Amino acid sequence: MKFSIPQCIKYCFAALLVFTSVQLTAQNVEFDKKNFPNDKDGLKQAQNNIKEADKFYEKGSRTDIEKALSLYLSANKFNHRNALLNYKIGRCYLRGQNKPAAMDFIETAITLNPTVDSEAQYWLGRACQYGYEFDRAIDAYKTYKARLMAKDAGRVKEVDKHIRECQVGKILVENPVRVFIDNISELNTRYPEYGPVISADESVIMFTARRDDSTGGKIDDEDGGFFEDIYIAANQGQQWSIPANIGKPLNTNVHDGIIGLSNDGQKLFVYRTDDGGDIYASTLKGDSWSKPKSIGSKVNSKYHESQASLSYDGNTLYFISDRPGGFGEHDIYLSRRDAKGNWGEPVNLGPAINTEYDELCVFIHPDGKTLYFSSKGHENMGGFDIFKSVFENGKWSTPENLGYPVNTPDDDLFFTLSASGKRGYFSSIREGGKGDQDLYMITFLGAEKALIGNSEDMLIAYQSNPVSEKVIEPVVELPSANLTLLKGIIREDESKNPIEATITLVDNTKNIVIATLESNSKTGRYLVSLPSGINYGISVKAESYLFHSENFDIPVATGFQEVVKDIDMKKIDIGSRIVLRNIFFDFDKSTLRAESVYELTQLINLLNEMPKLKIELSGHTDNKGSAAYNQKLSEDRAKAVVDYLVSKGISVSRLMYKGYGLEQPIATNDTEEGRQLNRRTEFKIIEK
């Protein structure tokens, strides 16, 4: 395009005005009298605000930073063109809840005075990273890095790590995981709520909070917040009950935080600030929690032990420690329970899991092999990200980032997952929260599928904007853990009153005890996690009652299922009988299989404990085959059990056997499930 001379002069003059305006706008304005000759009172107030804010900022607690920010912002209203003040405001935001707000203030500070602080570009990078402005963050980090001296190798390494985080962040944000993340509003308040833990069936949630109704009602002088207490809520189907302070002896007049909960909700772990920080355990007896006790000197040390997660069988404890000999500052360790019930020497999980940076918030899933944890190492997008690793073939898999929007450039901690694998719980500071840290629920939606307008997914996601028509999409398989949750109530057979009992979980193939648990002494409730791929024998014992047995043979490929089974215990009386569900024979034979050993041992123990007890062993079949054939098979099988007992020292005079063939079915023979129930071995008390 050609310009006439007058037009060219006019254009250049306009450009000069714009340039001059920018220069004037970018001019740093100090807080002194010459710049504000007509408002001495306003200037004095602003100067006083800055001095007072500086004092609060130096104290450094969360409350002090909030006070400092308020005073700085007040002074900024008087003069928003001071580089140092804008920089201080940005630094306050970076130490608070709204870190991305620091971007504009630090950038303004640099524009007003490029030398406002030698660290300004670094903090601009941090602010941009928190605000998902990854390219801007990388530019700021590179600018900062170019000014570092060769001797600052550690700082260069740190900056390079942040640049890599931004690169990872770009990838994760461009490929978000399919989840809903919902604020659990009924659990949250304007105070901090964090560290959620759940029972495996999600019937109970516990968490730590710093509310004004904390035990003792005291405020921590170090940060100005109320002391931590533990809270509990029950699942009511569509929402959680109103959380209740769990009270004493778990909560005291100082900080009390929950750090772990067993799958059945009967044992919890708390953190106490003893000797640098230790782990304590408490057990639920009826509806009362026992006084927390240290879990022992092998796990606890003079160093910092925090956060614990108990394996599904109760025999392995995963925990965090910064003891010497690790790979980073805080590492993940495990300790195994010995035959006496004590925790053994801790073992570091190794470099596949632990990095030179911090690992925190460990959680072992009820499937017994999937580990979740937060880490500043591995491929993360900033701060702590949540990762998972699976233990298979004797080693841990490469940790996998759970992705965006579960993870953010800020710290993402305290993740726990339901036994089904479909819902996760964690705490976070997010837009739209009730204040400070809130508790959130993650719903994992499964694999991607083609979007269809007005679909059911859209109806769920946009309930506030209903549509008039609905199109059913193809079913998408949601992620599911390979395990079975068995739960119910153990009760007395006649009265149906709940009773306390011991539940022993056995691997029938290996004839080893996997776990021993207790039902609740008041409610009789029990919950057992059964990872797939094992033939389980379950034995239930209670004083003055016959033992009860169940069998669950769960193939490897079995996905998640929840089985509710109430167990009725029979008194040790003449005429009482039970089914021995873990007595196995070869097909169409009377040969006892090795998987029967533990069940037979239970019967031997009962007979030895009660030397006057006489019993009848009976065999039963389904209706497949002739009556004569089934009669003989059932009698031979009953005799095989008697022969085994006699071989182990039980007097034959105390034992009778009889085959009933197909005469006494306990279920229909029209289905395979019913026929399987009818093929059984029983014993009945005939004298005591």
C-alpha positions as CSV (number, residue, x, y, z in Angstrom):
1,M,0.0,0.0,0.0
2,K,1.3,3.5,-0.9
3,F,0.8,6.5,1.4
4,S,0.9,10.2,0.5
5,I,3.3,12.3,2.5
6,P,0.6,13.8,4.7
7,Q,-0.8,10.3,5.3
8,C,2.6,8.9,6.2
9,I,3.3,11.7,8.6
10,K,-0.1,11.2,10.2
11,Y,0.5,7.4,10.5
12,C,4.0,7.8,12.1
13,F,2.7,10.4,14.5
14,A,0.0,8.0,15.7
15,A,2.5,5.3,16.1
16,L,4.7,7.6,18.1
17,L,1.8,8.4,20.4
18,V,1.1,4.7,21.0
19,F,4.8,4.1,21.7
20,T,5.0,7.0,24.1
21,S,1.8,5.9,25.8
22,V,3.3,2.4,26.4
23,Q,6.5,3.9,27.7
24,L,4.6,6.1,30.1
25,T,2.4,3.2,31.2
26,A,5.4,1.0,31.9
27,Q,7.1,3.6,34.0
28,N,7.8,2.5,37.6
29,V,6.2,4.8,40.2
30,E,7.7,4.9,43.7
31,F,5.8,5.6,46.9
32,D,7.2,9.0,47.6
33,K,5.9,12.6,48.1
34,K,7.1,13.9,44.7
35,N,4.9,11.4,42.9
36,F,1.8,12.1,45.1
37,P,2.0,15.8,46.1
38,N,-1.7,16.2,46.4
39,D,-2.6,13.1,48.5
40,K,-0.2,12.9,51.4
41,D,-2.7,11.1,53.6
42,G,-3.3,8.4,51.0
43,L,0.4,8.0,50.5
44,K,1.1,7.7,54.2
45,Q,-1.7,5.0,54.6
46,A,-0.3,3.1,51.6
47,Q,3.2,3.2,53.0
48,N,2.0,2.0,56.4
49,N,0.0,-0.8,54.7
50,I,3.1,-2.0,52.9
51,K,5.3,-1.9,56.1
52,E,2.6,-3.9,58.0
53,A,2.2,-6.3,55.2
54,D,6.0,-6.9,55.1
55,K,5.9,-8.0,58.7
56,F,3.1,-10.4,58.1
57,Y,4.8,-11.8,55.0
58,E,8.0,-12.5,57.0
59,K,6.0,-14.5,59.6
60,G,5.0,-16.8,56.7
61,S,2.0,-18.6,58.1
62,R,-1.1,-19.1,55.8
63,T,-3.1,-16.6,57.8
64,D,-0.2,-14.1,57.9
65,I,0.2,-14.3,54.1
66,E,-3.6,-13.7,53.7
67,K,-3.3,-10.6,55.9
68,A,-0.2,-9.4,54.0
69,L,-2.0,-9.8,50.6
70,S,-5.0,-7.8,51.8
71,L,-2.8,-4.9,52.9
72,Y,-0.6,-5.1,49.7
73,L,-3.8,-5.0,47.5
74,S,-5.0,-2.0,49.4
75,A,-1.8,-0.1,48.8
76,N,-1.9,-1.2,45.1
77,K,-5.3,0.5,44.7
78,F,-3.5,3.8,45.6
79,N,-0.6,3.1,43.3
80,H,-0.8,0.2,40.9
81,R,2.4,1.1,39.0
82,N,5.0,0.2,41.5
83,A,7.1,-2.8,40.4
84,L,8.1,-4.0,43.8
85,L,4.6,-3.9,45.2
86,N,3.2,-5.8,42.2
87,Y,6.0,-8.4,42.7
88,K,5.1,-8.8,46.4
89,I,1.5,-9.3,45.6
90,G,2.4,-12.0,43.0
91,R,4.6,-13.7,45.6
92,C,1.7,-13.7,48.1
93,Y,-0.6,-15.3,45.6
94,L,2.0,-18.0,44.9
95,R,1.9,-18.9,48.6
96,G,-1.9,-19.0,48.8
97,Q,-4.8,-20.8,47.2
98,N,-5.1,-18.8,43.9
99,K,-1.6,-19.2,42.5
100,P,-2.5,-18.4,38.8
101,A,-3.5,-14.9,40.0
102,A,0.2,-14.1,40.5
103,M,0.8,-14.1,36.7
104,D,-0.4,-10.6,35.9
105,F,1.2,-9.0,38.9
106,I,4.6,-10.5,38.4
107,E,4.5,-9.8,34.7
108,T,3.5,-6.2,35.5
109,A,6.4,-5.9,37.9
110,I,8.9,-7.1,35.3
111,T,7.4,-4.7,32.7
112,L,7.7,-1.8,35.1
113,N,11.2,-2.7,36.3
114,P,13.0,-5.7,34.5
115,T,15.5,-5.8,37.5
116,V,12.8,-5.8,40.2
117,D,14.2,-9.0,41.5
118,S,16.8,-11.5,40.2
119,E,14.3,-14.3,40.8
120,A,11.3,-12.6,39.1
121,Q,11.4,-14.6,35.9
122,Y,11.6,-17.8,37.9
123,W,8.5,-16.9,39.8
124,L,6.7,-15.8,36.6
125,G,7.4,-19.2,35.3
126,R,5.9,-20.8,38.4
127,A,2.8,-18.6,38.2
128,C,2.3,-19.4,34.5
129,Q,2.8,-23.1,35.1
130,Y,0.1,-23.1,37.8
131,G,-2.2,-21.2,35.4
132,Y,-1.7,-23.8,32.6
133,E,0.2,-21.2,30.5
134,F,2.9,-23.7,29.8
135,D,4.5,-22.0,26.8
136,R,4.7,-18.7,28.7
137,A,6.1,-20.6,31.7
138,I,8.8,-22.3,29.5
139,D,9.8,-18.9,28.1
140,A,10.2,-17.4,31.6
141,Y,12.2,-20.4,32.8
142,K,14.5,-20.2,29.9
143,T,15.0,-16.5,30.4
144,Y,15.8,-17.1,34.0
145,K,18.1,-20.0,33.3
146,A,20.1,-18.0,30.8
147,R,21.0,-15.6,33.6
148,L,22.2,-18.3,36.1
149,M,25.8,-18.7,36.8
150,A,27.6,-21.9,36.0
151,K,28.0,-22.5,39.8
152,D,24.2,-22.7,40.1
153,A,24.1,-26.3,38.9
154,G,21.4,-27.2,41.4
155,R,19.2,-24.3,40.4
156,V,19.7,-25.2,36.7
157,K,18.5,-28.7,37.4
158,E,15.5,-27.4,39.2
159,V,14.5,-25.1,36.3
160,D,15.1,-27.9,33.8
161,K,12.7,-30.1,35.8
162,H,10.0,-27.4,35.7
163,I,10.5,-27.0,32.0
164,R,10.0,-30.8,31.6
165,E,6.9,-30.6,33.8
166,C,5.4,-28.0,31.5
167,Q,6.1,-30.2,28.5
168,V,4.4,-33.1,30.2
169,G,1.5,-30.8,31.3
170,K,0.9,-29.8,27.7
171,I,0.6,-33.4,26.6
172,L,-1.7,-34.4,29.5
173,V,-4.0,-31.4,29.1
174,E,-4.3,-32.1,25.3
175,N,-5.3,-35.7,26.2
176,P,-7.5,-35.5,29.2
177,V,-8.8,-38.6,30.9
178,R,-12.6,-39.3,30.9
179,V,-13.7,-38.5,34.5
180,F,-16.2,-36.5,36.4
181,I,-14.8,-34.6,39.4
182,D,-17.4,-33.6,41.9
183,N,-17.1,-31.6,45.0
184,I,-18.6,-33.6,47.9
185,S,-20.5,-30.6,49.2
186,E,-22.1,-32.3,52.2
187,L,-18.7,-33.0,53.6
188,N,-17.0,-29.7,53.0
189,T,-17.0,-26.3,54.8
190,R,-15.1,-23.1,54.5
191,Y,-12.4,-24.7,56.6
192,P,-9.8,-27.2,55.2
193,E,-10.9,-30.8,54.7
194,Y,-8.3,-33.3,53.3
195,G,-6.9,-36.8,53.6
196,P,-10.0,-38.9,52.8
197,V,-9.9,-42.6,53.5
198,I,-12.7,-45.0,52.8
199,S,-13.7,-48.6,53.6
200,A,-13.4,-50.9,50.6
201,D,-17.2,-50.9,50.0
202,E,-17.4,-47.1,50.4
203,S,-19.8,-47.4,53.3
204,V,-17.7,-45.1,55.5
205,I,-15.5,-42.1,54.8
206,M,-13.1,-40.5,57.3
207,F,-11.0,-37.4,56.8
208,T,-9.0,-34.7,58.5
209,A,-10.3,-31.2,59.0
210,R,-9.4,-28.0,60.7
211,R,-12.8,-26.7,61.9
212,D,-13.9,-24.4,64.7
213,D,-15.5,-27.4,66.5
214,S,-12.1,-29.2,66.8
215,T,-11.4,-30.9,70.1
216,G,-10.2,-28.3,72.5
217,G,-11.2,-25.5,70.0
218,K,-7.6,-24.2,70.0
219,I,-5.7,-22.4,67.3
220,D,-2.2,-23.3,66.1
221,D,0.0,-20.3,66.7
222,E,2.3,-21.3,63.8
223,D,-0.3,-21.0,61.1
224,G,-3.3,-19.5,62.7
225,G,-5.6,-22.4,61.8
226,F,-7.6,-24.7,64.2
227,F,-6.0,-27.9,65.2
228,E,-6.6,-31.0,63.1
229,D,-9.4,-33.4,64.0
230,I,-10.7,-36.6,62.5
231,Y,-14.3,-36.7,61.1
232,I,-16.5,-39.6,59.9
233,A,-19.5,-39.9,57.7
234,A,-21.7,-42.8,56.4
235,N,-22.8,-43.5,52.9
236,Q,-26.5,-42.9,52.5
237,G,-26.7,-43.9,48.9
238,Q,-27.1,-40.7,47.0
239,Q,-25.0,-38.7,49.5
240,W,-23.0,-38.9,52.7
241,S,-24.3,-38.2,56.1
242,I,-23.4,-35.0,57.9
243,P,-19.8,-35.5,59.1
244,A,-19.3,-36.0,62.9
245,N,-16.3,-35.3,64.9
246,I,-15.1,-38.8,65.8
247,G,-14.2,-37.6,69.3
248,K,-11.9,-39.1,71.9
249,P,-9.7,-41.0,72.2
250,L,-8.7,-40.5,68.5
251,N,-9.0,-36.7,68.8
252,T,-7.1,-34.8,71.4
253,N,-6.3,-31.2,72.1
254,V,-3.5,-31.1,69.6
255,H,-3.2,-32.2,65.9
256,D,-4.9,-35.5,65.0
257,G,-4.9,-36.6,61.4
258,I,-6.1,-39.9,59.9
259,I,-3.6,-41.4,57.5
260,G,-5.1,-44.9,56.7
261,L,-8.0,-47.2,57.1
262,S,-8.3,-51.0,56.7
263,N,-10.6,-52.4,54.0
264,D,-13.2,-53.4,56.5
265,G,-13.1,-50.1,58.4
266,Q,-12.2,-51.8,61.6
267,K,-8.6,-50.5,62.0
268,L,-7.3,-47.0,61.3
269,F,-3.9,-45.3,61.4
270,V,-3.3,-41.8,62.8
271,Y,-0.3,-39.5,62.7
272,R,1.2,-38.1,65.9
273,T,4.0,-35.7,66.1
274,D,6.2,-37.8,68.4
275,D,10.0,-38.1,67.8
276,G,9.7,-36.3,64.5
277,G,6.4,-38.0,63.5
278,D,5.1,-41.5,64.1
279,I,2.3,-43.8,63.0
280,Y,-0.3,-45.0,65.6
281,A,-3.1,-47.7,65.2
282,S,-6.6,-47.9,66.7
283,T,-9.1,-50.7,66.5
284,L,-12.9,-50.4,66.4
285,K,-14.5,-52.4,69.3
286,G,-18.2,-52.3,68.8
287,D,-18.8,-48.6,68.2
288,S,-15.8,-47.3,70.2
289,W,-12.3,-46.8,69.0
290,S,-9.4,-48.0,71.1
291,K,-6.7,-45.6,72.3
292,P,-4.1,-45.3,69.5
293,K,-0.9,-47.2,70.1
294,S,2.4,-46.9,68.3
295,I,2.8,-49.6,65.7
296,G,6.3,-50.4,66.9
297,S,10.0,-49.4,66.7
298,K,10.7,-51.2,63.4
299,V,8.3,-48.9,61.5
300,N,8.5,-45.8,63.7
301,S,11.9,-44.2,64.2
302,K,13.4,-40.9,65.2
303,Y,12.8,-39.8,61.6
304,H,9.5,-38.7,60.0
305,E,7.0,-41.6,59.4
306,S,3.7,-40.5,57.9
307,Q,0.8,-42.0,56.0
308,A,0.1,-45.7,56.0
309,S,-1.9,-48.1,54.0
310,L,-2.8,-51.7,55.0
311,S,-3.0,-54.5,52.5
312,Y,-6.2,-56.4,52.0
313,D,-5.0,-59.3,54.1
314,G,-3.7,-57.1,56.9
315,N,-0.2,-58.6,56.7
316,T,1.7,-55.8,54.8
317,L,1.9,-52.1,55.8
318,Y,3.0,-49.6,53.2
319,F,4.2,-46.3,54.8
320,I,6.2,-43.1,54.2
321,S,9.5,-42.3,55.8
322,D,12.5,-40.0,55.4
323,R,14.9,-42.3,57.2
324,P,18.5,-42.5,55.8
325,G,19.2,-44.9,53.0
326,G,16.4,-44.0,50.8
327,F,16.4,-42.7,47.2
328,G,14.9,-39.3,48.0
329,E,13.6,-37.1,50.8
330,H,10.5,-39.2,51.6
331,D,10.3,-42.8,50.3
332,I,7.7,-45.5,50.3
333,Y,8.5,-48.6,52.4
334,L,6.7,-51.8,53.4
335,S,6.8,-53.9,56.5
336,R,5.4,-57.4,56.9
337,R,3.7,-58.7,60.0
338,D,5.5,-61.7,61.6
339,A,3.9,-64.8,63.2
340,K,3.5,-62.9,66.5
341,G,1.7,-60.0,64.9
342,N,4.6,-57.6,65.1
343,W,5.7,-55.5,62.2
344,G,9.1,-56.5,60.7
345,E,12.1,-54.7,59.3
346,P,11.0,-52.1,56.7
347,V,11.9,-52.7,53.0
348,N,12.3,-49.8,50.6
349,L,10.2,-50.3,47.5
350,G,13.2,-49.4,45.3
351,P,14.0,-47.1,42.4
352,A,11.0,-48.3,40.3
353,I,8.7,-46.4,42.7
354,N,11.0,-44.0,44.7
355,T,12.8,-41.1,43.1
356,E,15.3,-38.5,44.3
357,Y,12.3,-36.4,45.0
358,D,9.4,-36.8,47.5
359,E,6.9,-39.7,47.4
360,L,3.9,-39.3,49.7
361,C,0.3,-40.5,50.3
362,V,0.6,-44.2,49.6
363,F,-2.5,-46.3,49.1
364,I,-2.6,-50.1,48.3
365,H,-5.8,-51.1,46.5
366,P,-7.9,-54.0,47.9
367,D,-6.8,-56.0,44.8
368,G,-3.5,-56.5,46.7
369,K,-1.3,-55.4,43.8
370,T,-2.1,-51.9,42.6
371,L,-0.3,-49.1,44.4
372,Y,-1.3,-45.4,44.2
373,F,0.9,-42.6,45.5
374,S,1.8,-38.9,45.0
375,S,5.2,-38.0,43.7
376,K,7.3,-35.0,42.6
377,G,9.4,-37.3,40.5
378,H,8.4,-39.5,37.5
379,E,6.6,-37.8,34.6
380,N,4.5,-35.2,36.4
381,M,3.1,-31.8,35.5
382,G,4.1,-29.9,38.6
383,G,4.1,-30.3,42.3
384,F,2.8,-33.7,43.5
385,D,1.0,-35.8,40.9
386,I,-0.9,-39.0,41.6
387,F,0.6,-42.2,40.0
388,K,-0.2,-45.9,40.0
389,S,2.0,-48.9,39.7
390,V,1.1,-52.7,39.6
391,F,3.1,-55.4,41.2
392,E,3.3,-58.3,38.7
393,N,5.9,-61.0,38.0
394,G,7.9,-60.0,41.1
395,K,8.3,-56.3,40.2
396,W,6.6,-52.9,40.2
397,S,5.5,-51.6,36.8
398,T,6.6,-48.1,35.6
399,P,4.4,-45.6,37.5
400,E,1.6,-44.2,35.4
401,N,0.4,-40.6,35.7
402,L,-3.4,-40.6,36.4
403,G,-3.6,-37.7,34.0
404,Y,-5.4,-34.4,33.7
405,P,-7.8,-33.2,35.2
406,V,-7.1,-35.5,38.1
407,N,-3.6,-34.1,38.3
408,T,-2.8,-30.4,38.0
409,P,0.3,-28.2,38.1
410,D,-0.3,-27.8,41.8
411,D,0.0,-30.5,44.5
412,D,-2.4,-33.4,44.2
413,L,-2.5,-35.6,47.2
414,F,-4.4,-38.1,49.4
415,F,-5.8,-40.3,46.7
416,T,-7.8,-43.4,47.6
417,L,-9.8,-45.7,45.3
418,S,-12.9,-47.8,45.9
419,A,-12.6,-51.5,45.6
420,S,-14.6,-51.4,42.4
421,G,-12.0,-49.1,40.8
422,K,-14.7,-46.8,39.5
423,R,-14.6,-44.0,42.1
424,G,-11.6,-42.2,43.7
425,Y,-11.5,-39.7,46.5
426,F,-8.9,-37.0,47.1
427,S,-8.6,-33.5,48.4
428,S,-7.8,-30.4,46.3
429,I,-8.1,-26.6,46.1
430,R,-10.2,-26.0,43.0
431,E,-12.4,-23.4,41.5
432,G,-15.9,-23.5,42.8
433,G,-14.9,-25.1,46.1
434,K,-16.3,-24.2,49.5
435,G,-13.0,-22.8,50.8
436,D,-9.4,-23.9,51.2
437,Q,-9.0,-27.7,50.6
438,D,-12.1,-29.6,49.8
439,L,-12.9,-33.3,49.4
440,Y,-13.7,-34.4,45.8
441,M,-15.0,-37.6,44.2
442,I,-13.6,-38.8,40.9
443,T,-15.8,-41.0,38.7
444,F,-13.8,-42.9,36.1
445,L,-15.8,-43.1,32.8
446,G,-13.9,-45.7,30.9
447,A,-12.7,-45.7,27.3
448,E,-13.5,-43.0,24.8
449,K,-16.5,-43.5,22.6
450,A,-18.1,-41.6,19.7
451,L,-20.1,-38.6,20.8
452,I,-23.8,-38.7,19.9
453,G,-25.8,-35.6,20.3
454,N,-28.2,-35.5,23.3
455,S,-26.8,-38.7,24.7
456,E,-27.2,-40.0,28.2
457,D,-23.6,-38.9,29.0
458,M,-24.6,-35.3,28.0
459,L,-27.7,-35.5,30.1
460,I,-25.6,-36.5,33.1
461,A,-22.9,-33.9,32.4
462,Y,-25.3,-31.0,31.7
463,Q,-28.2,-31.6,34.1
464,S,-28.7,-27.9,34.4
465,N,-29.5,-27.7,30.6
466,P,-32.0,-30.5,29.9
467,V,-32.7,-31.6,26.3
468,S,-35.9,-33.0,24.8
469,E,-34.7,-36.2,23.2
470,K,-32.5,-39.1,24.3
471,V,-30.3,-41.4,22.3
472,I,-28.9,-44.6,23.8
473,E,-25.2,-45.1,23.2
474,P,-23.4,-48.4,22.9
475,V,-22.4,-49.7,26.3
476,V,-18.8,-48.9,27.2
477,E,-17.1,-51.1,29.7
478,L,-15.9,-49.1,32.7
479,P,-12.7,-49.8,34.5
480,S,-13.1,-52.6,37.0
481,A,-10.8,-54.2,39.6
482,N,-10.4,-58.0,39.6
483,L,-11.7,-58.7,43.1
484,T,-14.7,-59.8,45.0
485,L,-16.0,-58.0,48.1
486,L,-17.7,-60.4,50.5
487,K,-19.6,-58.7,53.3
488,G,-22.5,-59.2,55.6
489,I,-23.4,-59.9,59.3
490,I,-22.3,-62.8,61.4
491,R,-25.2,-63.7,63.7
492,E,-26.6,-66.4,66.0
493,D,-28.7,-68.9,64.1
494,E,-31.8,-68.9,66.1
495,S,-32.1,-65.3,67.6
496,K,-30.3,-63.6,64.6
497,N,-28.5,-61.4,67.1
498,P,-25.1,-60.3,65.8
499,I,-22.0,-61.9,67.3
500,E,-18.3,-61.3,67.3
501,A,-16.4,-63.9,65.3
502,T,-12.9,-64.7,63.9
503,I,-12.8,-65.0,60.1
504,T,-9.9,-67.0,58.6
505,L,-9.2,-66.6,54.9
506,V,-7.4,-69.6,53.4
507,D,-5.8,-70.3,50.0
508,N,-7.1,-73.8,49.5
509,T,-4.6,-74.7,46.7
510,K,-1.6,-73.8,48.9
511,N,-3.3,-74.7,52.2
512,I,-2.0,-71.5,53.8
513,V,-3.8,-68.9,55.9
514,I,-3.9,-65.6,54.0
515,A,-5.6,-63.5,56.6
516,T,-7.4,-63.5,59.9
517,L,-10.0,-60.8,60.7
518,E,-12.6,-60.0,63.2
519,S,-16.3,-59.1,62.8
520,N,-17.5,-56.1,64.7
521,S,-18.2,-57.1,68.2
522,K,-21.5,-55.0,68.3
523,T,-22.9,-55.2,64.8
524,G,-21.4,-58.5,63.7
525,R,-20.5,-56.8,60.4
526,Y,-17.6,-58.2,58.4
527,L,-16.0,-57.3,55.1
528,V,-13.4,-59.4,53.2
529,S,-11.5,-58.5,50.0
530,L,-10.9,-61.5,47.7
531,P,-8.6,-60.7,44.8
532,S,-9.3,-62.9,41.8
533,G,-7.3,-66.0,40.8
534,I,-7.5,-67.9,44.1
535,N,-9.7,-70.7,45.5
536,Y,-10.6,-69.3,48.9
537,G,-11.7,-71.2,52.0
538,I,-13.4,-69.0,54.6
539,S,-13.8,-70.3,58.1
540,V,-15.8,-68.5,60.7
541,K,-15.3,-69.2,64.4
542,A,-17.0,-68.0,67.6
543,E,-16.9,-69.3,71.1
544,S,-19.6,-71.9,71.9
545,Y,-20.5,-72.1,68.2
546,L,-19.7,-74.6,65.5
547,F,-17.3,-73.3,62.9
548,H,-18.9,-72.2,59.6
549,S,-17.2,-72.6,56.3
550,E,-17.7,-71.0,52.8
551,N,-15.9,-71.6,49.5
552,F,-15.2,-69.0,46.8
553,D,-13.3,-70.2,43.8
554,I,-12.6,-67.0,41.9
555,P,-11.1,-67.3,38.4
556,V,-8.3,-64.9,37.4
557,A,-10.5,-63.1,34.8
558,T,-13.3,-62.3,37.3
559,G,-14.0,-58.6,37.5
560,F,-15.4,-56.7,40.4
561,Q,-18.3,-58.1,42.3
562,E,-19.9,-57.5,45.6
563,V,-21.4,-60.4,47.5
564,V,-23.6,-59.9,50.5
565,K,-23.8,-63.0,52.7
566,D,-25.1,-63.1,56.3
567,I,-23.6,-66.0,58.2
568,D,-25.7,-67.8,60.8
569,M,-23.6,-69.6,63.5
570,K,-25.0,-72.7,65.2
571,K,-24.7,-73.6,68.8
572,I,-22.7,-76.7,69.7
573,D,-25.8,-78.8,70.5
574,I,-26.9,-82.3,69.8
575,G,-28.6,-82.3,66.4
576,S,-26.7,-79.2,65.1
577,R,-25.1,-79.7,61.7
578,I,-23.0,-77.7,59.3
579,V,-21.9,-78.1,55.7
580,L,-18.2,-78.5,55.1
581,R,-17.9,-76.4,52.0
582,N,-14.1,-76.8,51.7
583,I,-14.1,-80.6,51.4
584,F,-13.2,-81.5,47.8
585,F,-13.1,-84.8,46.0
586,D,-11.8,-85.9,42.6
587,F,-14.6,-85.9,39.9
588,D,-16.9,-88.9,40.4
589,K,-14.5,-90.3,43.0
590,S,-14.2,-90.5,46.8
591,T,-10.6,-89.4,46.8
592,L,-10.0,-86.4,49.0
593,R,-8.2,-83.6,47.3
594,A,-5.3,-81.6,48.9
595,E,-7.5,-78.5,49.0
596,S,-9.5,-80.2,51.8
597,V,-6.6,-80.2,54.3
598,Y,-7.4,-76.9,56.1
599,E,-11.1,-77.7,56.5
600,L,-10.3,-81.1,57.9
601,T,-7.8,-79.6,60.3
602,Q,-10.5,-77.3,61.6
603,L,-12.7,-80.3,62.2
604,I,-9.9,-82.2,64.0
605,N,-9.3,-79.2,66.2
606,L,-12.9,-79.1,67.2
607,L,-12.9,-82.8,68.1
608,N,-9.7,-82.4,70.1
609,E,-11.1,-79.4,72.0
610,M,-14.3,-81.3,72.9
611,P,-13.2,-84.9,73.6
612,K,-16.7,-86.1,74.4
613,L,-18.1,-84.9,71.0
614,K,-19.4,-87.6,68.7
615,I,-20.4,-86.8,65.1
616,E,-21.9,-88.2,62.0
617,L,-20.3,-87.5,58.7
618,S,-22.7,-87.6,55.8
619,G,-22.3,-87.5,52.0
620,H,-24.9,-86.0,49.6
621,T,-25.1,-85.8,45.8
622,D,-27.3,-84.1,43.2
623,N,-29.8,-86.1,41.1
624,K,-27.5,-86.7,38.1
625,G,-27.1,-90.5,37.6
626,S,-28.9,-93.4,39.2
627,A,-30.0,-93.4,42.8
628,A,-27.9,-96.5,43.5
629,Y,-24.8,-95.0,42.1
630,N,-25.3,-91.7,44.0
631,Q,-25.9,-93.6,47.2
632,K,-22.7,-95.5,47.0
633,L,-20.7,-92.4,46.0
634,S,-22.0,-90.4,48.9
635,E,-21.3,-93.2,51.3
636,D,-17.8,-93.7,50.1
637,R,-17.1,-90.0,50.3
638,A,-18.4,-89.8,53.9
639,K,-16.2,-92.8,54.8
640,A,-13.1,-91.2,53.2
641,V,-13.5,-88.2,55.6
642,V,-13.9,-90.6,58.6
643,D,-10.8,-92.5,57.5
644,Y,-8.8,-89.3,57.3
645,L,-9.8,-88.2,60.8
646,V,-8.9,-91.6,62.2
647,S,-5.5,-91.4,60.5
648,K,-5.0,-88.1,62.4
649,G,-5.7,-89.7,65.8
650,I,-9.4,-89.3,66.2
651,S,-11.0,-92.4,67.8
652,V,-13.2,-94.3,65.4
653,S,-15.7,-94.7,68.2
654,R,-16.5,-91.0,68.0
655,L,-17.3,-91.1,64.3
656,M,-20.1,-92.4,62.2
657,Y,-20.6,-92.0,58.5
658,K,-23.6,-92.4,56.2
659,G,-24.4,-91.7,52.5
660,Y,-27.7,-90.1,51.7
661,G,-27.2,-89.9,48.0
662,L,-29.8,-87.7,46.4
663,E,-32.4,-88.0,49.2
664,Q,-31.8,-84.8,51.1
665,P,-31.3,-81.9,48.6
666,I,-31.0,-78.4,50.1
667,A,-31.5,-76.6,46.7
668,T,-33.1,-77.2,43.4
669,N,-31.5,-79.8,41.0
670,D,-32.7,-77.8,38.0
671,T,-29.7,-75.5,37.9
672,E,-26.0,-76.0,38.1
673,E,-25.8,-73.7,41.1
674,G,-28.4,-75.8,42.9
675,R,-26.8,-79.1,42.1
676,Q,-23.5,-77.8,43.3
677,L,-25.0,-76.9,46.7
678,N,-26.5,-80.4,46.9
679,R,-23.1,-82.1,46.3
680,R,-21.8,-81.6,49.8
681,T,-20.3,-83.2,52.9
682,E,-21.9,-82.4,56.3
683,F,-21.3,-83.3,59.9
684,K,-24.0,-83.5,62.7
685,I,-23.4,-83.7,66.4
686,I,-24.9,-86.9,67.9
687,E,-23.5,-86.7,71.4
688,K,-21.5,-84.2,73.4
